[in-house]
Amino acid sequence: MPTQQTSPPRDAQAPPARRPGPILAFLCLAGFMTFLDVSIVNVALPTIEGELHIAQTALQYVVTTYGMLLGGFLVLAGRLADAFGRRRMLQAGLSVFSLASLLAGLAQDAPTLIAARGAQGLGAAFIATAALSLLTANFAEGPERTRALGAWGALSGIAAVAGVTLGGVLTDGPGWRWIFFVNVPIGVLGTVAAPAIVGESRAAERRRSFDIAGAVALTGALVLLIFSLGQAVDDSGAPAARTYGGFALSAVLLAAFLLIERRARSPLIPLGVFRRPSLRAANLVAVLLLGTCVTLFFFASLFMQQVLGYSPLRTGLAYVPLAVIVAVGAGLASRLVTKVAAKPVLAAGLALTATGMVLLWRTPSDASYLTGLLPAFLIAGLGLGTSFVPVQVAAFAGAGPEDSGLSAGLINTAQEVGGALGLAVAATVAFRRVPELTAWAHGVPARVVEARTTVFHDAFLTGACFAAAGLLVALVLLPLTRPEPT
């Protein structure tokens, strides 16, 4: 289990490069790509829905399939990076991600697009863990690593907002397919440039075996859980027995995963790692925080286009102030976490996020942008930006360098699984009344708008509950650790 170390790191790696700036920029750009693709499809969803004939209740799979594969394979990807080389795994991830992006852009039907999104998630799993573990390997624990993790956390938050803005610009411009095509040249260039920018890094003790059974059980449990949540609100007439059977099998696979981890010689997740209270709390908060974030972007995009009548471009531009305030909040948090504990910074951010979601819940169907959406976006955005940084810092507090791939895998898993699960839960809550509301609206335009508003309001309220639960976890479970002296 990773522990606080006083001896020199046992990480088998080249000495930290003398160019920390380019290394940090390159690794953050790689991570930026994976976070960007969580949200970049959101604004394009109504367009994709019409062109590929996807039912609205199934639209979530375009988002959650990416998160399912990304979240399910993150920890295994981190272990492979520790053993076979973090830069090598980063390059492999960039290659897979680029190819999958090309296939997604060329998709002519919903199954092909969803499958390509899954392949993107698999590539992103290797990118995210390898990049973050390379970051922790190149920056020593203390103020130097705190600043580097602050930059990573800030960019991850900015990417989520930049994704919806860029998605709107591309969808109304060259078309929705370009939200995938833009990844291809960036991924190829990153694959080629990696050896010139960052040195290879791996754990000192290479693992001879890997917990494939654990990875399969964990990924299967997550995929089944999210799929079953989607089936619960799908209007395609799926049998109830299949839905509830999916929930039951997911629980069985999760129990099997825990049993496998206890008995495996080289477990995917050594359960003792969770003895660090900061890691436990940070990962739980990350699940709830990203559940809020993805719920916000998914349903706000639909609300603006299907209730307020915005075009994709106008929807994307509506997110610009949100992107700016997220960056402001992240920059503020990056400075604060080097001076005060992560806990109060995170608590303040989560409180603001919950407040912004409550304001969205109360936004009427005829709201103006300046008096309706903008205040909610600014408050929620400031909260999100202020929250992303301290979550990353808390997750790595006291972690030893020899298992940086595991630590990176855990926090990224919490974020991506949180986004996928959060959206699935919010969609289940929001879409549960669609048949009833559709019958009530009876095709009357005013009633259709009111019905859609009710659906989206339920989703925003669910997101507010996620943020409030995250605040409670941070206040009760997160230790009040002081920052390292500069």
Rosetta blueprint (number, residue, H / E / L):
1 M L
2 P L
3 T L
4 Q L
5 Q L
6 T L
7 S L
8 P L
9 P L
10 R L
11 D E
12 A E
13 Q E
14 A L
15 P L
16 P L
17 A L
18 R L
19 R L
20 P H
21 G H
22 P H
23 I H
24 L H
25 A H
26 F H
27 L H
28 C H
29 L H
30 A H
31 G H
32 F H
33 M H
34 T H
35 F H
36 L H
37 D H
38 V H
39 S H
40 I L
41 V L
42 N L
43 V L
44 A L
45 L H
46 P H
47 T H
48 I H
49 E H
50 G H
51 E H
52 L H
53 H L
54 I L
55 A L
56 Q H
57 T H
58 A H
59 L L
60 Q H
61 Y H
62 V H
63 V H
64 T H
65 T H
66 Y H
67 G H
68 M H
69 L H
70 L H
71 G H
72 G H
73 F H
74 L H
75 V H
76 L H
77 A H
78 G H
79 R H
80 L H
81 A H
82 D H
83 A H
84 F H
85 G L
86 R H
87 R H
88 R H
89 M H
90 L H
91 Q H
92 A H
93 G H
94 L H
95 S H
96 V H
97 F H
98 S H
99 L H
100 A H
101 S H
102 L H
103 L H
104 A H
105 G H
106 L H
107 A L
108 Q L
109 D L
110 A H
111 P H
112 T H
113 L H
114 I H
115 A H
116 A H
117 R H
118 G H
119 A H
120 Q H
121 G H
122 L H
123 G H
124 A H
125 A H
126 F H
127 I H
128 A H
129 T H
130 A H
131 A H
132 L H
133 S H
134 L H
135 L H
136 T H
137 A H
138 N H
139 F L
140 A L
141 E L
142 G L
143 P H
144 E H
145 R H
146 T H
147 R H
148 A H
149 L H
150 G H
151 A H
152 W H
153 G H
154 A H
155 L H
156 S H
157 G H
158 I H
159 A H
160 A H
161 V H
162 A H
163 G H
164 V H
165 T H
166 L H
167 G H
168 G H
169 V H
170 L H
171 T H
172 D H
173 G L
174 P L
175 G L
176 W L
177 R L
178 W H
179 I H
180 F H
181 F H
182 V L
183 N H
184 V H
185 P H
186 I H
187 G H
188 V H
189 L H
190 G H
191 T H
192 V H
193 A H
194 A H
195 P H
196 A H
197 I H
198 V L
199 G L
200 E L
201 S E
202 R E
203 A E
204 A L
205 E L
206 R L
207 R L
208 R L
209 S L
210 F L
211 D L
212 I H
213 A H
214 G H
215 A H
216 V H
217 A H
218 L H
219 T H
220 G H
221 A H
222 L H
223 V H
224 L H
225 L H
226 I H
227 F H
228 S H
229 L H
230 G H
231 Q H
232 A H
233 V H
234 D L
235 D L
236 S L
237 G L
238 A L
239 P L
240 A H
241 A H
242 R H
243 T H
244 Y H
245 G H
246 G H
247 F H
248 A H
249 L H
250 S H
251 A H
252 V H
253 L H
254 L H
255 A H
256 A H
257 F H
258 L H
259 L H
260 I H
261 E H
262 R H
263 R H
264 A L
265 R L
266 S L
267 P L
268 L L
269 I L
270 P L
271 L H
272 G H
273 V H
274 F H
275 R H
276 R L
277 P H
278 S H
279 L H
280 R H
281 A H
282 A H
283 N H
284 L H
285 V H
286 A H
287 V H
288 L H
289 L H
290 L H
291 G H
292 T H
293 C H
294 V H
295 T H
296 L H
297 F H
298 F H
299 F H
300 A H
301 S H
302 L H
303 F H
304 M H
305 Q H
306 Q H
307 V L
308 L L
309 G L
310 Y L
311 S L
312 P H
313 L H
314 R H
315 T H
316 G H
317 L H
318 A H
319 Y L
320 V H
321 P H
322 L H
323 A H
324 V H
325 I H
326 V H
327 A H
328 V H
329 G H
330 A H
331 G H
332 L H
333 A H
334 S H
335 R H
336 L H
337 V L
338 T L
339 K L
340 V L
341 A L
342 A H
343 K H
344 P H
345 V H
346 L H
347 A H
348 A H
349 G H
350 L H
351 A H
352 L H
353 T H
354 A H
355 T H
356 G H
357 M H
358 V H
359 L H
360 L H
361 W H
362 R L
363 T L
364 P L
365 S L
366 D L
367 A L
368 S L
369 Y H
370 L H
371 T H
372 G H
373 L H
374 L H
375 P H
376 A H
377 F H
378 L H
379 I H
380 A H
381 G H
382 L H
383 G H
384 L H
385 G H
386 T H
387 S H
388 F H
389 V H
390 P H
391 V H
392 Q H
393 V H
394 A H
395 A H
396 F H
397 A L
398 G L
399 A L
400 G L
401 P H
402 E H
403 D H
404 S H
405 G H
406 L H
407 S H
408 A H
409 G H
410 L H
411 I H
412 N H
413 T H
414 A H
415 Q H
416 E H
417 V H
418 G H
419 G H
420 A H
421 L H
422 G H
423 L H
424 A H
425 V H
426 A H
427 A H
428 T H
429 V H
430 A H
431 F H
432 R L
433 R L
434 V H
435 P H
436 E H
437 L H
438 T H
439 A H
440 W H
441 A H
442 H L
443 G L
444 V L
445 P H
446 A H
447 R H
448 V H
449 V H
450 E H
451 A H
452 R H
453 T H
454 T H
455 V H
456 F H
457 H H
458 D H
459 A H
460 F H
461 L H
462 T H
463 G H
464 A H
465 C H
466 F H
467 A H
468 A H
469 A H
470 G H
471 L H
472 L H
473 V H
474 A H
475 L H
476 V H
477 L H
478 L L
479 P L
480 L L
481 T L
482 R L
483 P L
484 E L
485 P L
486 T L
